[in-house]
Amino acid sequence: MTELKTITRHAASVLVGQLAVMAYSVVDTVVAGRYSAASLAALSVGAAVYVSVFVALLGVMQALLPTLSEHRGAQRFEEVGRSFRQALYLFAILCAVGLAVLLSPGAILRWTEVPAPMRAEVEQYLGILTLTLPPALLFRMYSTLNQSLGHPMMVTWLQIGSLLAKIPLSIWFGLGGLGLDAHGAAGCAWASVVVNYALLTVALWTLRTQAIYRPYAIWRKLEPPRWGQIAEFAKIGVPGGLTMLVEVTSFTLMALFIARLGTVASASHQIASNMAAVLYMMPLAISVAVSARVSFWLGAGDVTQAKKTILLGFWMVLATSSAQGVLLYLAREPLALAYSNQPEVAAMAAPLLAWVAVFHLFDGLQALCLFILRCFRVAVAPFVIYGVFLWGGGLGGGYALAYVGLGPWSPWQTASAFWLTSSVALGATALTLIALLTYVVRGRR
């Protein structure tokens, strides 16, 4: 099988699964939007806080992917299982940190000046959604293991099945029916709790019973912590998690700052950010597949093939991201109306979707660079780059343009200000990461 076919097959499996998971958010957004604009706004803010924490912790756990892929490339099969078990200690630490943050969101909501009437519903939504953190992180460990082994389809089928359960549950709990009262965003959160625990249960069953995992001895007795190995995970994972935290909080803080513009602005931003997240699944899937293959070839000692795989990955991301951006721009108005039946929300969301079309191209390129740099154990420099451009230029510039005034422009008082500056900042981030990756790859023999 050619490298293109291998990557395409892997990426397609990851994409379908990720889209199924992302559809959770789409379903919740539509259900909350149909329930009320206030519920959609609360979901926007609450989801922003949860995603910030979850993605940061997930970024740390992503250190598993290059490690497991290299072991497999070098045919150190039992070391795959040993590393996976050691990562459970890292999971326990991260879970404790995440729960502590999510159960006390008041300070964040006050600091970002989320309107007081919105806070109660946001805190209720978050309090329920926090229950999904442990099973969601454990399932991501299972997913990463499958990606490193080149068997992502197992994960994909489980994610598709979970979506088939999530859709009716969110509609039932969120909009009511069959004797159950409507609960809006809170109902969507309860649906996520049920689905995540069911998903983890089935994943553990497959891990225990399927023959493809037997060579890796996953179910051996848990060894005492090997702090050296855990420190190696942390050395890659913590900067990677902080990098993803900067990336996602440039989104989530945007949602929190936009909240002060009112319910309609928050609801329209939720539509735009949700669409950006959906589109991101394509370059993310390609990035996961490419990085798994790059680490595999590095583990096998074939640096030349690893470099060819990187170049192939860039062509794939450029082609798919450009096509997606054009399609989104052309379909921005009907898409906005599909998300919300409230004309004022749809009218404000349509121009934001035009910015998302530009934003997406740079988003795909930076994602690919970030995943490949992890294969070469480069994690700190991307964190610095993200902090400078995404927080400084994107978020800081957006805040200035929206509320203070920037250069010759007086305050815009619109969500578009944040999307404009974030697009420019993400473009600068992508170009800088490409330069860094070029330097790193050229130095590898």
Secondary structure by P-SEA (a helix, b strand, c coil): ccaaaaaaaaaaaaaaaaaaaaaaaaaaaaaaaaacaaaaaaaaaaaaaaaaaaaaaaaaaaaaaaaaaaaaaacaaaaaaaaaaaaaaaaaaaaaaaaaaaacaaaaaaaacccccaaaaaaaaaaaaccaaaaaaaaaaaaaaaaaaccaaaaaaaaaaaaaaaaaaaaaaacccccccccaaaaaaaaaaaaaaaaaaaaaaaaacccccccccccccccccaaaaaaaaaaccaaaaaaaaaaaaaaaaaaaaaccccaaaaaaaaaaaaaaaaaaaaaaaaaaaaaaaaaaaaaaccaaaaaaaaaaaaaaaaaaaaaaaaaaaaaaaaaaaaacccaaaaaaaaaaaaaaaaaaaaaaaaaaaaaaaaaacccaaaaaaaaacccccaaaaaaaacccccccccccccaaaaaaaaaaaaaaaaaaaaaaaaaaaaacc
